[in-house]
């Protein structure tokens, strides 16, 4: 074996550079490669760690590619130095000795590796992932025939066997980073549970096919049924709970959210950005046959949030209703007010850009508050009920309340992150105005809402996109591009 001492002897021999190159490359090449590798391994090891970490933690594929390129460069560098090193590192006119060695190429290679490493690390900040390792294993079920769904369900259940169950879904690791496709352990199975494969993966507006149903599950749900889950994952349903015992489970103090919450048994609740989701059957709703999945999904939260106060405050043929904000909630507020036969529906938004949409949805009048300076005076005391879906704390709240008739009711369903504007209370007292707030609907009202939507043909305005575009959809939503709800769908690709 040609050792380091032999290399040192050759370097100190004073032989011409071409002779050293011949000896090293023809008979001692492996040893030279090893020596160069020791010099370069400092950069190769971190690159290798980055590559493995990228695969394990589902970093964007682009970051993995860059890491692989960096690792490849560091592996190739010793080979290049082996082949060309004697020309670059030793001046041809001088004897080949360690004292005459030119270290500049070695330093440049090292700097190149460091710069490449820093560039690769930037991959962790890229918006993504476009493609993910685990995402390649995802199965899609929407728009498949029922026999195929049942076949796939049996296959999935057989693969689960008696081993620990793991689900996969799009999860937030903090408040601002793009969602990442990760593995999670679902809540422990209980015989009151239902399990669903989802075409719509939006957190707590979920539609899918039931593939596992507990023996004590309520609601007559069977494997193969199309079902949905809204924002309520669990309520206590105890006889001494004022909310549950009166049919207002949506206000149960022990309620558990569909995601980001804890069940009484300690399990964490996970939502619908997933291939599977498990929930208590009392929070699972059968979807009427005549209601499209993308419409039903949106109604389970957005629709129920506006339906609840309309129902609570008696919206009907003798009621004039105003809906503030024509977005994901507001457009359904207009549609349901129309479906409930309200005498007149007025839509409010800042500009005239959504006027035609509002009229198509069923509004009789449209008010652009930023473009019509006299709107508050023109519509004073014309409404019985106002549903406010906006969350901007700068909204002209006093002017909105001025639009209510005596004993009129204003219900806030949008959730501002800052306090609402201050109010002059005397006009409200003299008019008998009521201000209230409302959460999403109770299970009973959700079922009623779904039946009404089926009967009256209420449809959400949605844009269906592949689930793999989740981060792009979130960005488009933040930029106001949704008209009026994005629905993410698991696809068979």
C-alpha positions in Angstrom: 0.0 0.0 0.0 1.3 3.4 -1.0 1.3 5.4 2.3 1.5 9.1 3.3 5.2 8.8 4.0 5.8 7.5 0.5 3.9 10.5 -0.9 6.0 12.8 1.2 9.2 11.2 -0.1 8.1 11.6 -3.7 7.2 15.3 -3.0 10.7 15.9 -1.4 12.5 14.1 -4.2 12.9 17.1 -6.3 11.7 15.3 -9.4 10.3 17.3 -12.3 6.6 17.9 -12.0 5.7 15.6 -15.0 7.6 12.7 -13.4 5.8 13.2 -10.1 2.5 13.4 -12.0 3.3 10.1 -13.7 4.2 8.4 -10.5 1.2 9.6 -8.6 -1.4 9.1 -11.4 -0.1 5.8 -12.8 1.0 3.9 -9.7 0.1 6.0 -6.7 -3.2 7.5 -7.7 -5.3 5.9 -5.0 -3.1 7.2 -2.2 -3.2 10.7 -3.7 -7.0 10.5 -4.0 -7.2 9.5 -0.3 -5.0 12.5 0.7 -7.1 14.9 -1.3 -10.3 13.4 0.1 -9.0 14.0 3.7 -8.5 17.6 2.8 -12.0 17.9 1.2 -14.1 15.8 3.6 -14.7 18.8 5.9 -17.0 20.1 3.2 -18.5 16.9 2.0 -19.8 15.7 5.4 -22.0 18.7 6.0 -23.4 18.4 2.5 -24.2 14.8 3.1 -26.0 15.6 6.3 -28.0 18.2 4.5 -29.1 15.7 1.8 -30.2 13.1 4.3 -31.9 15.7 6.5 -33.7 17.0 3.4 -35.1 13.6 2.6 -36.0 12.7 6.2 -37.7 16.0 7.0 -39.4 16.5 3.6 -37.6 19.7 2.7 -38.5 21.1 -0.7 -37.1 18.9 -3.5 -35.2 21.9 -4.8 -33.2 22.1 -1.6 -32.4 18.4 -1.9 -31.2 18.8 -5.5 -28.9 21.6 -4.5 -27.6 19.6 -1.6 -26.9 16.7 -3.9 -25.1 18.9 -6.4 -22.9 20.2 -3.6 -22.1 16.8 -2.3 -21.3 15.6 -5.9 -18.9 18.6 -6.4 -17.1 17.7 -3.2 -16.7 14.1 -4.2 -15.5 15.1 -7.7 -13.0 17.7 -6.3 -10.4 15.1 -5.1 -10.6 13.3 -8.4 -10.0 16.5 -10.3 -7.1 17.4 -8.0 -5.7 13.9 -8.5 -5.7 14.2 -12.3 -4.7 17.9 -12.6 -3.1 18.6 -9.3 0.5 18.3 -10.3 0.0 20.9 -13.0 -2.0 23.4 -10.9 -0.3 23.0 -7.5 3.4 22.8 -8.5 5.0 25.3 -10.9 6.6 23.3 -13.7 9.9 25.2 -13.6 10.5 24.4 -9.9 11.3 21.1 -8.2 8.3 19.3 -6.7 8.7 19.9 -3.0 6.2 20.8 -0.2 7.9 24.2 0.0 7.2 24.9 -3.6 3.6 23.8 -3.5 1.0 26.5 -4.6 -1.9 26.4 -2.0 -4.1 28.9 -3.9 -6.1 26.2 -5.8 -6.7 24.3 -2.6 -8.0 27.5 -0.9 -10.2 28.4 -3.9 -11.7 24.9 -3.9 -12.4 25.3 -0.2 -14.1 28.7 -0.7 -16.1 27.3 -3.5 -17.4 24.5 -1.3 -18.3 27.0 1.5 -20.2 29.3 -0.9 -22.0 26.3 -2.4 -22.9 25.1 1.1 -24.4 28.5 2.0 -26.3 28.5 -1.3 -27.7 25.1 -0.6 -28.8 26.1 2.9 -30.9 28.8 1.2 -33.1 26.0 -0.2 -34.7 25.7 3.3 -36.3 29.0 2.7 -37.8 28.3 -0.7 -41.6 28.3 -1.0 -42.5 24.7 -1.5 -42.7 21.9 -1.7 -43.5 21.4 -5.4 -42.8 17.7 -4.9 -42.2 15.9 -1.7 -40.9 12.4 -0.8 -43.9 11.2 1.1 -46.3 13.0 -1.2 -45.4 10.6 -3.9 -47.2 7.9 -1.9 -50.5 9.8 -1.6 -53.7 8.2 -2.8 -56.7 10.1 -4.3 -60.4 9.2 -3.9 -62.5 12.0 -5.2 -64.5 11.3 -8.3 -63.8 7.5 -8.1 -66.6 5.0 -8.3 -67.9 3.7 -5.0 -66.7 0.1 -5.7 -63.2 1.4 -6.4 -63.3 3.5 -3.2 -64.3 0.5 -1.1 -61.6 -1.6 -2.7 -59.0 1.1 -1.9 -60.4 1.4 1.6 -60.1 -2.3 2.2 -56.5 -2.2 0.8 -55.6 0.7 3.1 -57.1 -0.9 6.2 -55.3 -4.2 5.4 -52.1 -2.4 5.2 -52.7 -0.8 8.6 -53.1 -4.3 10.2 -52.3 -4.3 13.9 -49.3 -2.0 13.7 -49.2 1.6 14.9 -51.3 3.8 12.6 -49.7 6.9 11.0 -51.5 9.4 8.9 -49.9 11.9 6.5 -50.9 15.5 6.0 -50.0 19.1 5.3 -48.9 20.6 8.6 -47.9 24.1 9.8 -44.6 24.1 11.7 -45.0 27.8 12.7 -47.2 30.8 12.0 -45.5 31.9 8.8 -43.7 29.0 7.0 -45.2 27.1 4.1 -47.1 23.9 5.0 -45.0 20.7 4.9 -46.2 17.2 4.1 -45.5 15.2 7.3 -46.4 12.1 9.2 -48.5 12.3 12.4 -50.1 9.9 14.8 -53.9 10.3 14.9 -56.0 10.2 18.1 -56.5 6.8 19.6 -59.2 4.8 18.0 -62.6 4.7 19.9 -65.7 2.7 18.9 -67.6 6.0 18.5 -65.2 7.2 15.8 -65.5 7.5 12.1 -62.5 7.6 9.7 -62.6 9.4 6.4 -60.6 9.7 3.2 -60.7 13.2 2.0 -60.9 14.9 -1.4 -61.1 18.3 0.3 -58.1 19.0 2.5 -58.9 22.4 3.9 -58.4 22.2 7.7 -61.9 22.0 9.1 -64.1 21.9 6.0 -63.7 18.3 5.0 -65.6 16.0 2.7 -64.7 12.4 2.1 -65.6 8.7 2.2 -66.0 6.8 5.4 -63.6 3.8 5.4 -63.8 2.8 9.1 -66.7 3.2 11.4 -66.9 2.3 15.1 -69.5 -0.1 16.4 -71.0 2.6 18.6 -70.9 5.3 16.0 -74.0 7.5 15.7 -75.9 8.9 12.8 -76.2 5.6 10.8 -72.9 6.2 9.0 -71.6 3.2 7.0 -68.4 2.4 5.2 -68.6 4.0 1.8 -70.8 6.9 2.8 -69.9 10.4 1.8 -69.5 12.4 5.0 -68.2 15.7 6.2 -66.5 17.3 9.2 -66.7 20.9 10.2 -64.7 22.9 12.8 -66.1 21.0 15.8 -64.2 17.8 16.5 -65.8 16.9 19.8 -68.3 18.1 22.4 -69.0 16.6 25.8 -72.7 15.9 25.3 -73.2 15.6 29.1 -76.6 16.0 30.6 -75.4 18.7 33.0 -73.8 20.7 30.2 -76.2 23.6 29.5 -75.0 24.0 25.9 -75.0 20.3 24.9 -78.3 19.5 26.6 -80.0 22.4 24.8 -78.8 21.5 21.3 -76.1 24.2 21.3 -73.1 22.0 21.2 -71.2 24.6 19.3 -70.9 26.5 22.5 -69.9 23.6 24.7 -67.1 24.7 27.1 -65.4 21.4 26.6 -65.6 21.4 22.8 -62.5 20.3 20.8 -61.5 21.9 17.5 -61.1 19.7 14.5 -57.4 20.5 14.5 -54.8 21.9 16.8 -56.6 20.8 20.0 -56.6 18.0 22.6 -59.2 15.4 23.1 -60.1 14.3 26.7 -58.0 11.2 26.3 -54.9 13.3 25.5 -54.8 12.7 21.8 -54.2 15.7 19.5 -56.8 16.6 16.9 -55.7 16.8 13.3 -57.7 18.3 10.4 -58.2 17.6 6.7 -54.9 18.5 5.1 -54.3 14.7 5.1 -55.0 11.4 3.5 -57.0 10.3 6.5 -58.7 12.0 9.4 -60.4 10.5 12.5 -63.2 12.1 14.4 -66.0 11.3 16.8 -69.1 10.3 14.8 -71.2 13.0 16.5 -69.2 15.6 14.6 -69.5 13.7 11.3 -72.3 14.6 8.9 -73.9 12.6 6.1 -73.8 14.7 2.9 -77.1 14.8 1.0 -76.9 13.1 -2.4 -77.8 16.3 -4.4 -75.1 18.4 -2.9 -71.7 18.6 -4.6 -68.7 17.8 -2.4 -67.0 21.2 -3.1 -70.2 23.0 -2.1 -70.8 20.9 1.0 -67.2 21.3 2.2 -67.3 25.1 2.2 -70.7 25.1 4.0 -69.5 23.0 6.9 -67.7 26.1 8.3 -68.2 29.2 6.2 -71.8 28.3 5.4 -72.7 27.3 8.9 -71.2 30.4 10.3 -73.6 32.7 8.4 -76.5 30.3 8.6 -76.5 30.1 12.4 -77.2 33.9 13.0 -79.7 34.0 10.1 -81.6 31.1 11.8 -81.2 32.5 15.3 -82.5 35.9 14.5 -85.5 34.7 12.5 -84.5 35.6 8.9 -87.4 35.0 6.6 -90.0 36.5 4.3 -90.6 39.6 6.5 -86.9 40.3 7.1 -84.6 42.8 5.4 -81.1 41.5 5.7 -77.7 43.2 5.1 -74.5 41.2 4.6 -71.3 43.1 5.1 -68.3 41.7 3.1 -68.7 39.7 -0.1 -66.0 37.1 0.5 -65.8 33.4 1.5 -68.4 33.9 4.3 -70.3 36.8 2.8 -71.2 35.3 -0.5 -72.8 32.4 1.3 -74.6 34.8 3.6 -76.3 36.4 0.7 -77.1 33.0 -0.9 -78.7 31.6 2.3 -80.6 34.8 3.1 -82.1 34.5 -0.4 -82.8 30.8 0.1 -84.6 31.6 3.4 -86.9 33.9 1.5 -85.8 37.2 3.0 -87.8 40.2 1.8 -84.7 42.1 0.7 -81.0 41.3 0.8 -78.5 44.1 0.6 -74.8 43.4 0.1 -72.0 45.7 1.3 -68.5 45.9 0.1 -65.8 48.6 -0.3 -65.8 49.0 -4.1 -68.1 48.3 -7.0 -66.0 45.5 -8.3 -68.2 42.8 -6.8 -71.6 44.3 -7.6 -72.5 41.9 -10.4 -71.5 38.9 -8.3 -73.7 40.1 -5.4 -76.7 40.4 -7.7 -76.1 37.0 -9.2 -76.0 35.5 -5.6 -79.4 37.0 -4.8 -78.8 40.5 -3.4 -81.4 43.1 -4.5 -79.2 46.1 -3.6 -75.4 46.6 -3.5 -73.6 49.3 -1.5 -69.9 50.3 -2.2 -69.0 52.1 1.1 -65.7 53.6 -0.2 -67.3 54.9 -3.4 -70.8 56.1 -2.4 -70.3 58.9 0.1 -74.0 59.1 1.1 -74.6 55.4 1.6 -75.1 55.7 5.4 -77.8 58.4 5.0 -79.5 56.7 2.1 -79.9 53.4 3.8 -80.6 54.6 7.4 -83.2 52.5 9.2 -83.8 50.1 6.3 -82.6 46.7 7.7 -83.8 44.3 10.4 -80.7 42.2 10.6 -77.0 42.7 9.6 -74.5 39.9 9.4 -71.0 41.3 9.4 -68.4 38.9 8.0 -65.5 41.3 7.7 -62.6 41.4 10.2 -61.2 44.8 9.6 -61.2 46.8 12.8 -61.3 50.0 10.8 -64.8 49.3 9.4 -67.4 52.1 9.8 -69.2 50.3 12.6 -71.2 53.3 13.8 -72.6 53.9 10.3 -73.5 50.2 9.9 -75.5 50.3 13.1 -77.3 53.4 11.8 -78.8 51.2 9.1 -80.9 49.1 11.5 -84.5 49.7 12.2 -85.7 49.9 15.9 -84.9 46.7 17.7 -82.6 45.7 14.8 -79.9 43.2 15.3 -76.2 43.3 14.3 -74.3 40.1 14.4 -70.5 40.0 14.1 -69.1 36.7 12.7 -65.8 38.0 11.3 -63.0 37.9 13.9 -60.8 41.1 13.9 -57.4 40.7 15.4 -57.7 44.1 17.0 -60.5 45.7 19.0 -63.6 46.9 17.2 -64.0 50.7 16.7 -65.4 52.7 19.6 -69.1 53.4 19.6 -71.4 56.2 20.5 -73.9 54.2 22.5 -76.7 56.8 22.9 -78.1 56.3 19.4 -78.0 52.5 19.9 -79.9 52.8 23.2 -82.6 55.0 21.7 -83.0 52.6 18.8 -83.0 49.4 20.9 -80.2 48.1 18.8 -78.7 44.6 19.7 -75.1 43.6 19.0 -74.2 40.0 19.2 -71.5 37.5 18.1 -71.9 34.0 16.7 -69.8 30.9 16.1 -70.3 28.2 13.5 -73.6 26.3 13.7 -74.7 23.6 16.0 -74.9 20.0 14.6 -78.6 20.2 14.3 -78.5 23.5 12.4 -75.7 22.2 10.2 -77.9 19.2 9.1 -80.8 21.6 8.5 -78.5 23.9 6.5 -77.3 21.1 4.3 -80.9 20.0 3.6 -81.9 23.6 2.7 -78.9 24.0 0.4 -79.9 20.8 -1.4 -83.6 21.8 -1.6 -83.0 25.4 -2.8 -79.9 24.7 -4.9 -77.6 26.9 -2.9 -74.0 26.6 -4.3 -70.8 28.0 -3.0 -68.6 29.8 -5.5 -65.4 27.7 -5.5 -62.2 27.2 -7.3 -61.1 23.6 -7.1 -57.3 23.1 -7.1 -55.0 20.0 -6.5 -54.0 19.5 -3.0 -50.3 19.7 -4.0 -50.9 23.4 -4.7 -51.8 24.1 -1.1 -49.0 26.7 -0.6 -49.8 28.4 -3.8 -53.5 28.5 -2.9 -52.6 30.0 0.5 -50.6 32.7 -1.1 -53.4 33.5 -3.6 -55.9 33.6 -0.8 -53.7 36.1 1.1 -53.5 38.2 -2.1 -57.3 38.3 -2.5 -57.5 36.1 -5.6 -60.1 33.6 -4.3 -63.6 33.9 -5.8 -64.8 33.0 -3.3 -63.4 29.8 -1.8 -60.5 27.6 -2.8 -61.2 23.9 -2.4 -58.2 21.6 -2.3 -58.7 18.2 -3.7 -56.8 14.9 -3.5 -56.1 13.8 -7.1 -55.3 10.4 -8.6 -51.8 11.3 -9.7 
